Amino acid sequence: MAITCTIVAWNTIRLDYCLEGTIRSSLEVVDEVFVNEGNSTDGTKDILVALQEEFGKDVVRFESRDWRHDRAWQQRERNYAIEQAKGDWILILDADDILHEDDAPVIKSLTATPYLNFIDFKVLHFYGLPFYINGNISWYSHHVRLGRKSVNYKFRNNPGGSCCDISAGKPLNPVHGRQGRDIAYSGVPIYHYGWIRSAECMGMKYEKFKGWYSNDKKYFDGYLDSDVPFDYQLERFKDRLIEFKGTHPRHFNKWWDSRERLLKYVPGDTKPPDLENSDHAPFKETIDRFNK
């Protein structure tokens, strides 16, 4: 059974997304990737062209489109990408998600199970630094991100996102109550790195969130121009942070090391900075930068 990964991407360099890592990690699972690219102005298309040259235009496909940035853009643009998928199964990833190479065999085996239509993933939200997962119970902890195209698998709009079986008309996220033997609760993690970007980029994301929740057009029109850095408040929220004791996907390491990071992540080193000790020099320097 062929699998297509669909991704939406816009100005991923300017916004410090790990798009290349997203695509490379997905290709360890899927047969093709389709990227709905929103006519970026920062070199995002160059990344996609380079990957096409490496893997082939039949494996990495993309289409550049003019997006309308509003409250419904996620549903509209994600579902357009789904419509272009050629695979029997569709995997939905964001441009700040990465899969672990060790989980590829599990995902492939689940898509070979005849009675399954949907596969639920655990979501690890890294926060501030790659040493910590945000354990806030209000953040979604799992998502259905893989489904058969034959059941009219679509994306249902909301800021956090969820996937929906349109034929059934009900959200598939188990947290919303959808049950059934056609869903596999895989436990396979999606590594979500959208909350460990620079304070500047996170400030832009926060402005976009204001647009989602207020439906005020001014936030969508101007969020790339926001000059208000996001305050991670790592010390304040330390009780919500869970120490990550696993290993990051190899495609994460390349993205993280490619930026000028004040605190280097060393693969295999799971010892985080000491949140109780504000004099910890590298960590304090990072906090100072995030909070400028």
C-alpha positions in Angstrom: 0.0 0.0 0.0 1.5 3.3 -1.1 1.7 6.2 1.4 1.8 9.9 0.7 2.9 12.5 3.2 1.2 15.9 2.8 2.8 19.1 4.2 1.8 22.7 4.0 4.8 25.1 4.0 5.2 28.9 3.8 8.3 31.0 4.5 9.8 28.1 6.5 13.3 29.7 6.6 12.1 33.0 7.8 9.9 31.3 10.5 12.7 28.8 11.4 10.8 25.6 10.6 12.6 22.2 10.1 11.0 21.5 6.7 13.9 19.6 5.3 14.0 17.4 8.3 10.3 16.8 8.1 10.5 15.7 4.5 13.6 13.5 5.0 12.2 11.8 8.0 8.9 11.1 6.3 10.6 9.5 3.3 11.8 6.7 5.6 8.1 5.8 5.8 6.3 7.1 2.7 6.5 6.6 -1.0 6.0 10.2 -2.0 5.7 13.7 -0.4 3.4 16.4 -1.6 4.0 19.9 -0.3 1.5 22.7 -0.7 3.8 25.7 -0.8 2.3 29.1 -0.2 4.5 31.2 -2.7 7.2 31.8 -0.1 9.7 34.7 -0.5 12.5 33.3 1.6 14.1 30.4 -0.2 11.6 27.7 0.9 11.1 26.7 -2.8 14.8 26.3 -3.2 14.8 23.6 -0.4 12.0 21.7 -2.3 13.8 21.9 -5.6 17.0 20.6 -4.1 15.1 17.7 -2.5 13.5 17.0 -5.9 16.9 16.8 -7.5 18.1 14.4 -4.8 15.0 12.1 -4.6 13.2 12.7 -7.9 10.2 14.8 -8.9 7.9 11.8 -8.6 9.0 11.3 -5.0 9.1 14.9 -3.8 6.3 16.9 -5.4 5.2 20.4 -4.6 2.9 23.1 -5.9 3.2 26.8 -5.2 -0.1 28.6 -4.6 -1.3 31.9 -3.4 -2.8 31.3 0.0 -5.5 33.4 1.7 -4.3 33.8 5.2 -7.3 33.6 7.4 -8.9 31.5 10.1 -9.7 28.7 7.6 -6.4 28.4 5.9 -5.3 25.2 7.6 -8.4 23.3 6.6 -8.4 24.7 3.0 -4.7 24.2 2.3 -4.2 20.9 4.0 -7.2 19.4 2.3 -5.9 20.7 -1.1 -2.7 18.8 -0.4 -4.7 15.7 0.5 -6.5 15.9 -2.8 -3.2 15.8 -4.7 -2.0 12.7 -2.8 -1.5 9.5 -5.0 -1.1 7.1 -2.1 -3.6 4.7 -0.6 -2.7 6.1 2.8 -2.2 9.8 3.7 0.2 11.0 6.4 -0.3 14.6 7.5 2.7 16.4 9.0 3.4 20.0 9.8 6.7 21.6 8.7 7.9 21.5 12.4 7.2 17.8 12.9 9.8 15.1 12.5 9.4 11.3 12.7 12.0 9.1 14.4 13.8 6.7 12.0 13.3 3.8 14.5 9.5 4.0 14.2 9.3 3.6 10.4 8.8 -0.3 10.6 5.9 0.1 13.1 4.1 2.7 10.9 4.5 0.6 7.8 3.2 -2.5 9.5 0.1 -0.8 10.7 -0.8 0.4 7.2 -0.7 -3.3 6.1 -3.4 -4.2 8.6 -6.6 -4.7 6.5 -9.2 -3.5 9.1 -7.5 -0.3 10.0 -8.5 3.0 8.5 -6.8 5.5 10.9 -3.6 5.6 12.9 -3.3 7.8 16.0 0.1 9.2 17.0 1.4 10.5 20.3 2.7 14.1 20.1 5.7 15.3 21.9 5.7 19.1 22.2 9.2 20.2 22.9 9.3 23.6 24.7 12.0 26.2 24.8 14.9 23.7 24.5 15.1 20.1 23.2 15.6 18.8 26.7 12.0 19.5 27.8 8.5 18.4 26.8 5.5 20.6 27.7 3.3 18.5 30.0 0.4 21.0 30.1 -2.7 18.9 29.9 -4.5 21.6 27.7 -2.0 20.8 24.9 -3.1 17.9 22.6 -1.2 14.8 23.4 -2.1 12.7 20.4 -3.5 13.1 16.9 -4.9 10.9 14.1 -2.4 11.8 11.4 -2.5 8.8 9.1 -5.6 7.6 7.3 -6.8 5.8 4.2 -7.7 8.0 1.3 -10.6 5.7 0.4 -12.6 6.8 3.5 -12.5 10.4 2.5 -9.8 11.3 5.0 -9.8 15.1 5.5 -8.5 17.7 7.8 -10.9 19.5 10.2 -10.1 23.1 11.0 -9.2 24.4 14.4 -6.0 26.1 15.7 -4.6 22.9 17.3 -5.7 20.9 14.3 -7.5 17.5 14.1 -8.3 15.1 11.4 -11.8 14.1 10.5 -13.5 11.3 8.7 -15.9 13.4 6.6 -18.1 10.4 5.8 -18.7 9.9 9.5 -18.8 13.6 10.2 -17.0 13.2 13.6 -13.6 14.2 14.8 -11.2 11.3 15.0 -9.0 12.4 17.9 -9.7 9.9 20.7 -9.8 12.8 23.1 -13.0 13.9 21.4 -14.6 10.5 22.0 -14.4 8.8 18.6 -14.0 5.0 19.2 -13.8 2.1 16.9 -11.7 -0.9 15.9 -10.6 0.8 12.7 -8.3 3.1 14.7 -4.9 2.0 15.9 -3.6 3.9 19.0 0.0 3.3 17.9 1.9 5.2 20.6 4.4 6.2 17.8 5.5 9.8 18.6 5.5 12.8 16.4 8.3 15.0 17.5 6.9 18.5 17.4 9.6 21.2 17.4 7.4 24.3 16.8 8.0 25.6 20.3 11.8 25.6 20.4 12.4 28.2 17.7 13.9 31.6 18.3 12.0 34.1 20.4 11.6 36.3 17.4 10.0 33.5 15.3 7.8 32.5 18.2 6.6 36.1 18.6 5.3 35.9 15.0 3.6 32.5 15.7 1.9 34.1 18.8 0.5 36.9 16.6 -0.9 34.4 14.2 -2.6 32.6 17.1 -4.3 35.9 18.0 -5.7 35.9 14.5 -7.1 32.4 14.9 -8.8 33.0 18.1 -10.0 36.5 17.4 -10.7 36.1 13.7 -9.1 39.6 13.3 -7.6 40.0 9.8 -4.9 42.4 11.1 -3.0 39.6 12.8 -2.8 37.5 9.7 -1.7 40.4 7.5 1.0 41.6 9.8 2.4 38.8 11.9 5.6 38.4 9.8 6.3 42.0 10.8 5.9 41.4 14.5 8.9 42.6 16.5 7.7 41.4 19.9 9.8 38.4 21.0 8.0 35.5 22.7 8.8 35.0 26.4 9.3 31.3 27.0 9.3 31.8 30.8 11.2 28.6 31.3 11.8 29.0 35.0 8.2 30.1 35.7 6.8 27.1 33.9 9.3 24.5 35.1 6.6 22.5 36.9 4.9 21.8 33.6 8.1 20.7 31.9 8.9 17.0 31.6 12.5 16.0 31.2 13.0 14.2 27.8 15.0 11.1 28.3 14.8 9.6 24.9 16.8 10.3 21.7 15.9 12.8 19.1 15.5 11.8 15.4 18.7 12.1 13.4 17.1 14.7 11.1 16.4 16.9 14.1 20.1 17.1 15.0 21.0 18.5 11.5 18.3 21.2 11.8 19.2 22.2 15.3 23.0 22.3 14.6 22.5 24.3 11.5 21.3 27.3 13.5 23.4 29.4 15.8 22.2 28.0 19.1 23.5 29.3 22.4 23.0 26.0 24.0 24.1 23.0 21.9 22.2 19.7 22.0 24.5 16.8 22.1 23.0 13.6 20.6 22.8 11.0 23.3 23.2 13.5 26.1 19.9 13.6 27.9 21.1 15.6 30.9 19.2 19.0 30.7 20.2 22.3 32.2 19.3 22.7 35.9 16.1 24.7 36.1 16.6 25.2 39.8 20.0 26.8 39.3 19.7 30.1 37.6 23.4 30.6 37.6 23.9 27.7 35.2 25.8 29.7 32.6 24.7 28.3 29.3 21.1 28.0 30.4 21.0 31.5 31.9 22.4 32.9 28.7 19.7 31.1 26.7 16.9 32.4 29.0 18.3 35.9 28.7 18.2 35.8 25.0 14.7 34.3 24.9 13.5 37.0 27.3 15.0 40.0 25.6 
